[in-house]
Each structure stands twice: as structure tokens, then as C-alpha cells.
């Protein structure tokens, strides 16, 4: 299991909050349930 370092609380265009974290050197957007929803912009 990876360690996710959360560095910013960002919001999508629909104003849903997402967590942006670093997962082995790559930025990913995580939804509130912790599911991977796509790479950070």
C-alpha cells in the first residue's frame, strides 16, 4: 500500500472537493472516498 502525501485540497469544476496527493512521485487526484479519479491537472 502506498503512502499518499496530501499537499493540497482542490476542487473540480463542479465544486466537488478532491484530495491531490503524491503517489510514488506522481500527482494524482483522489476523491473523498479515496478512489483514484485521474491525474492532477
PyMOL commands that set and color helices and strands:
alter all, ss='L'
color gray80, all
select strands_A, chain A and resi 5-11+17-23+26-30+36-39
alter strands_A, ss='S'
color yellow, strands_A
deselect
rebuild
show_as cartoon
